[in-house]
Amino acid sequence: MTTDTLVPYSEAMERYEPVIGLETHVELGTRTKMFCGCVTTFGAEPNSQVCPVCLGLPGSLPVVNRMAIEYTIRIGLAMNCTIAEWCRFARKNYFYPDMPKNFQISQYDEPLCTDGWLDVRLYVTELRDLLRSLHVSDVRMEEGSLRCDVNTSLAPRGSAAWGTRTETKNVNSLRSVERAVLFEIERQAAVLDAGGRVKQETRHFHENTGTTTAGRSKEEAQDYRYFPEPDLVPVAPPAEWVEQIRAALPEPPSARRARLRAEWDLSEADMTALSNAGALDLVAETVAAGASPADARKWWLGELARLANEDGTELSALGITPAQVARISELVAAGALNDKLARQVIDAVLAGEGDPDEVVKARGLAVVSDESALTKAVDEAIAANPDIAARVREGRVAAVGPLVGAVMKATRGQADAARVRELILRRLS
């Protein structure tokens, strides 16, 4: 099928009703794997983090990672789940070329966490924020720490039966989840319009084209031949341990956003912009270090966001800390720096030249506040621009701009522009 034969999304939605399910995979941030002592460093050489247990060699036995169980309970509690008093693992049998055992240790009908829910509008975004706040995973979609299998099916509107689903595997960005759903709706609508039948199968998403292609036929549960894992004892987390974990849970992201929005007097759009830019935690830490919410937002969503965009990196990866941004904001508020000089300080801090105060001293970037020096610069600018000065004297105050610019140039941008304008108008009044 080519993109020319797809049914436009709006037309597909008029005739069909979609059912969408997101199977979300999270790689927990444990130091070692789930059932053995191998480390889990991202990007390591192939086959360098394996052992007899990973390879399923005779005589090797798995052992459950206690921290993984704790992380799972932490996630379950944060998502309003019931935590089982007793659960066990199962074997899921199927062949993958990179899985020597030909089975996966999983959970089936007796899981650790059940019946959870999460209030959302943007599911994957909210889930990612929640997991990050729990410190159970770095949830880096580009590294596969968080990824989605996107299940999509279509049925004629008004039909009592669901359509046949496809499962688009391992989609690893928020935007790609949306694109995969849209393409499958348009593709499946075209198949059904032509009198065809949607096949239950896994599909692969292609980032460069936004399309999906067929993978393998999708198994049903019975095809996996589940049975209780014979090499692991059941897990029975003590109730007091579960309650200790519950008591240590952080404030939920949604509640934290609502609280900060009220404390900072932000609109819904402002808070959304902070969240979408990945700046919420950075702004909160900057405010905690002494900056005003307005100043913290100004620097992180303005100059620093621009620099991060130019470098193609995230805000959190920039070589400047919230405490340093707070100090720059403090220097501006005190009149020791203006915005132009502050941007130079930021550049120097990012270049590794030291903390803001060290940069200001080393580069001599402090605002010129000596009244006599400013007055001298003002007088020189007036003398050099008599025509402009005459217009200002006649009451055309808007003409003062070039005089202010001349003084700022003479002071290498190290004067306070508002103070310069005040001095010029006073001289010419």
C-alpha positions in Angstrom: 0.0 0.0 0.0 1.3 3.4 -0.9 0.5 6.8 0.7 -1.6 7.6 -2.3 -4.1 4.9 -1.4 -4.5 5.9 2.3 -7.9 7.3 3.5 -7.5 10.8 4.9 -7.8 10.9 8.6 -10.9 13.0 8.7 -12.7 10.8 6.3 -11.6 7.6 8.2 -13.0 9.0 11.4 -16.3 9.7 9.8 -16.9 6.1 9.0 -14.8 4.1 11.5 -14.4 4.2 15.3 -10.8 3.5 16.4 -9.7 1.6 19.6 -6.2 2.5 20.6 -4.2 0.7 23.3 -0.7 1.7 24.4 1.5 -1.1 25.8 4.2 0.9 27.5 7.6 -0.6 28.4 9.8 1.0 31.0 13.4 -0.1 31.6 13.9 0.3 35.4 17.0 2.2 36.5 18.5 -0.7 38.5 22.3 -1.2 38.3 21.9 -4.8 37.3 19.4 -6.9 35.3 16.2 -8.4 36.6 17.3 -12.0 37.2 21.1 -11.8 37.3 24.1 -9.7 38.3 25.0 -8.3 34.9 25.2 -4.5 34.6 22.8 -2.6 32.3 25.1 0.2 30.9 23.5 1.7 27.8 25.6 1.6 24.7 28.0 -1.1 25.9 29.7 -3.5 23.4 27.4 -6.3 22.2 27.6 -9.5 24.3 29.7 -7.7 26.9 27.0 -7.7 29.6 25.9 -11.4 29.6 26.4 -14.3 31.9 25.3 -18.0 32.1 21.9 -17.0 33.4 21.3 -14.6 30.5 22.4 -17.3 28.1 20.3 -20.0 29.7 23.3 -22.3 30.2 22.7 -25.6 32.0 22.8 -25.3 35.8 22.3 -21.6 35.9 19.4 -20.2 38.0 17.8 -16.8 38.0 17.5 -14.7 41.1 14.9 -11.8 41.4 16.4 -8.3 41.7 15.0 -6.9 45.0 15.4 -3.3 43.9 13.4 -4.0 40.7 10.5 -5.4 42.9 10.7 -2.2 45.1 10.6 0.0 42.0 7.7 -1.9 40.6 5.7 -1.5 43.9 6.6 2.2 43.9 5.2 2.6 40.4 2.1 0.5 41.3 1.3 2.6 44.3 1.8 5.9 42.4 -0.6 4.6 39.8 -3.3 3.6 42.3 -2.7 -0.1 41.9 -3.5 -2.9 44.3 -0.3 -4.6 45.4 -0.5 -8.4 45.5 0.2 -10.2 48.8 1.4 -13.1 46.7 2.4 -13.3 43.0 4.7 -15.4 40.8 6.5 -15.3 37.5 5.7 -17.3 34.4 7.5 -18.5 31.3 6.5 -16.9 28.0 7.8 -19.1 25.2 8.7 -17.8 21.8 11.7 -17.5 19.5 13.8 -14.4 19.0 17.3 -14.7 17.3 18.9 -12.8 20.2 17.2 -14.9 23.0 19.1 -18.1 23.4 16.6 -19.6 26.0 13.6 -19.3 23.6 11.5 -18.1 26.6 11.1 -14.9 28.6 10.5 -14.8 32.3 7.5 -12.6 32.6 4.2 -12.3 34.6 0.9 -13.5 33.3 -2.2 -14.1 35.3 -0.8 -13.4 38.8 1.0 -10.0 38.5 2.4 -7.9 41.3 0.4 -4.8 40.6 -3.2 -4.7 39.3 -6.2 -2.4 38.6 -4.2 0.9 38.4 -5.3 4.2 36.8 -3.8 7.5 35.9 -5.7 10.8 35.3 -4.5 12.3 31.9 -5.0 14.2 28.8 -1.5 13.2 27.3 -0.9 9.7 28.6 2.7 9.0 27.6 3.8 12.4 28.7 2.1 12.1 32.1 3.4 8.6 32.6 7.0 9.7 31.7 6.8 12.6 34.2 5.4 10.3 36.9 8.2 7.7 36.4 10.9 10.4 36.4 9.5 11.8 39.7 9.7 8.3 41.2 13.4 8.0 40.3 12.8 4.5 39.0 13.9 5.1 35.4 15.6 7.8 33.3 12.7 7.3 30.8 14.9 8.3 27.9 12.8 7.4 24.9 15.7 7.9 22.5 17.6 5.1 24.4 14.6 2.8 24.7 14.2 3.3 28.5 10.5 4.2 27.7 8.9 2.9 24.5 5.4 2.1 23.4 3.8 -0.7 21.4 0.9 1.0 19.7 -2.2 -1.2 19.3 -4.8 0.2 16.8 -8.0 -1.2 15.4 -10.9 0.1 13.4 -14.6 -0.9 13.4 -17.5 0.6 11.5 -19.2 3.3 13.5 -22.2 1.8 15.4 -20.7 -1.8 15.2 -21.0 -3.9 18.4 -17.8 -5.7 17.6 -14.2 -4.4 17.8 -12.0 -4.5 14.7 -8.8 -6.6 14.3 -5.8 -4.9 15.9 -2.3 -4.3 14.8 0.6 -3.8 17.2 3.3 -1.3 16.0 6.3 -2.2 18.1 8.9 -0.1 20.0 7.9 3.4 19.1 10.3 5.6 20.9 9.2 9.2 20.8 6.0 11.1 21.8 5.6 12.4 18.3 6.1 9.0 16.7 3.3 7.5 18.9 0.9 10.0 17.4 2.2 9.5 13.8 2.0 5.7 14.2 -1.7 5.9 15.3 -2.6 8.3 12.5 -0.9 6.2 9.8 -2.6 3.0 11.0 -6.0 4.6 11.1 -5.5 5.8 7.5 -4.1 2.5 6.3 -6.7 0.3 8.0 -9.5 2.5 6.7 -8.2 2.0 3.2 -8.0 -1.8 3.6 -11.6 -2.0 5.0 -12.9 0.4 2.3 -11.5 -1.9 -0.4 -13.3 -4.9 1.1 -10.1 -6.3 2.6 -9.4 -7.7 6.1 -6.9 -6.2 8.6 -4.4 -8.8 9.6 -3.5 -9.2 13.3 0.2 -8.7 13.2 3.1 -6.7 14.6 4.3 -3.8 12.5 7.4 -1.6 12.4 7.4 2.2 12.5 9.7 4.1 10.2 10.7 7.5 11.5 11.8 8.9 8.2 8.5 8.3 6.4 6.0 8.1 9.3 4.7 4.8 7.9 4.4 1.3 9.2 5.3 -2.0 7.5 4.3 -5.6 8.4 6.4 -7.6 10.8 5.3 -11.1 12.0 1.8 -12.5 12.6 0.7 -11.7 16.1 0.4 -14.6 18.5 -2.5 -15.1 21.0 -1.8 -15.8 24.6 -2.2 -19.6 24.1 0.6 -19.5 21.5 3.1 -18.4 24.1 2.4 -21.6 26.2 2.6 -19.7 29.6 3.3 -21.8 32.6 4.6 -21.0 36.1 8.4 -20.3 36.2 9.8 -23.4 38.0 13.2 -21.8 38.9 11.7 -18.9 40.9 9.8 -18.9 44.1 6.7 -16.7 44.4 7.1 -13.1 45.6 5.2 -12.1 48.7 6.0 -8.5 49.6 5.3 -7.8 53.4 2.5 -5.3 54.0 4.7 -3.2 56.2 7.3 -2.9 53.4 4.7 -1.8 51.0 3.5 0.9 53.4 7.0 2.1 53.9 7.3 2.5 50.1 3.9 4.3 50.0 5.0 6.7 52.8 8.1 7.7 50.8 6.3 8.5 47.5 7.0 12.0 46.2 4.3 14.5 45.4 2.6 13.4 42.1 3.6 15.5 39.1 0.0 16.7 38.4 -0.4 17.9 42.0 3.1 19.5 41.9 2.2 21.4 38.7 -1.0 22.6 40.2 0.8 23.8 43.3 3.6 25.6 41.5 1.2 27.2 39.0 -0.7 28.7 42.0 2.5 29.7 43.8 4.0 31.3 40.7 0.8 32.8 39.5 1.0 31.2 36.0 -1.6 30.6 33.4 -2.3 27.1 32.1 -0.5 28.0 28.9 2.6 29.2 30.8 2.8 26.0 32.8 2.3 23.9 29.6 5.2 25.8 28.0 7.5 25.1 30.9 6.6 21.4 30.9 6.9 21.0 27.1 10.3 22.7 27.2 11.5 20.3 30.0 12.2 23.4 32.1 9.8 22.9 35.1 12.3 21.2 37.4 15.1 23.7 36.3 12.9 26.7 37.0 11.8 25.2 40.4 15.4 24.7 41.4 16.3 28.2 40.3 13.5 29.7 42.3 14.6 27.6 45.3 18.1 29.1 44.8 16.7 32.6 45.2 15.4 33.8 41.9 11.9 35.1 41.3 9.6 32.7 39.3 9.4 35.4 36.5 13.2 35.8 36.2 13.8 32.0 36.4 11.2 31.4 33.6 12.7 34.3 31.6 16.2 32.9 31.5 15.4 29.2 31.0 12.7 29.7 28.4 14.6 32.6 26.7 18.3 32.7 26.3 19.1 29.2 27.6 16.3 27.6 25.5 17.8 29.3 22.5 21.3 28.1 23.2 20.0 24.5 23.8 18.2 24.6 20.6 21.3 25.8 18.7 23.3 22.9 20.2 20.6 20.4 19.6 20.5 19.4 23.3 18.2 19.4 26.2 18.1 22.3 28.7 19.1 20.0 31.5 22.3 19.0 29.5 23.6 22.6 29.4 26.7 23.3 31.4 25.0 25.7 33.8 23.2 25.0 37.1 20.0 26.5 38.5 22.1 28.0 41.3 24.3 29.8 38.7 21.2 31.1 36.8 19.8 32.3 40.1 23.0 34.2 40.8 22.9 35.8 37.4 19.3 36.8 38.0 20.3 38.3 41.4 23.1 40.4 39.8 20.7 41.7 37.2 18.1 42.6 39.9 20.8 44.4 41.9 21.8 46.4 38.9 25.3 44.9 38.8 24.5 43.5 35.3 22.1 44.3 32.5 20.5 41.7 30.3 23.2 42.1 27.6 26.0 41.6 30.1 24.1 38.7 31.7 24.0 36.9 28.4 27.8 37.3 28.1 28.1 35.9 31.6 25.9 32.9 30.6 28.1 32.3 27.5 31.2 32.3 29.7 29.8 30.0 32.3 28.8 27.6 29.6 32.3 27.8 28.2 33.7 26.7 31.5 35.2 30.0 32.7 33.8 29.7 36.2 30.9 30.8 38.3 29.1 34.1 37.4 31.0 36.2 40.0 34.3 34.9 38.7 33.3 35.6 35.1 32.2 39.2 36.0 35.5 39.9 37.7 37.7 38.3 35.1 36.0 39.9 32.1 35.2 43.2 33.8 31.5 43.0 32.9 30.0 44.9 35.8 27.5 47.7 34.9 29.1 51.2 34.9 27.4 52.8 37.9 29.8 55.7 38.5 27.7 58.8 38.1 30.5 61.0 36.9 31.5 58.5 34.2 28.0 58.2 32.9 27.4 61.9 32.9 30.6 62.4 30.9 29.5 59.8 28.4 26.0 61.5 28.1 27.6 64.9 27.6 29.8 63.5 24.8 26.9 61.8 23.1 24.8 65.1 23.2 27.7 67.1 21.8 28.3 64.6 19.0 24.6 64.6 18.0 23.4 68.2 18.2 20.5 67.7 15.7 19.0 64.8 17.8 19.6 66.7 21.0 17.7 69.7 19.6 14.7 67.5 18.7 14.6 66.1 22.3 14.8 69.6 23.7 11.7 70.5 21.5 9.8 67.8 23.4 10.2 64.9 20.9 11.2 62.4 23.6 10.9 59.4 21.3 14.0 60.7 19.4 16.2 60.0 22.5 17.0 56.4 21.3 20.1 57.2 19.2 21.6 59.1 22.1 21.0 56.2 24.5 22.6 53.9 21.9 25.7 56.2 21.6 26.2 56.1 25.4 25.7 52.3 25.5 28.3 51.9 22.7 30.7 54.2 24.6 30.4 52.1 27.7 30.6 48.8 25.8 27.1 48.0 26.8 28.0 48.2 30.5 25.6 51.0 31.4 22.0 50.7 32.6 20.0 51.9 29.6 17.1 53.2 31.7 19.5 55.2 33.9 21.2 56.6 30.7 17.9 57.7 29.3 17.0 59.4 32.5 20.3 61.3 32.6 19.9 62.4 28.9 16.4 63.7 29.4 17.5 65.5 32.6 20.4 67.2 30.7 18.1 68.2 27.8 15.1 69.3 29.8 
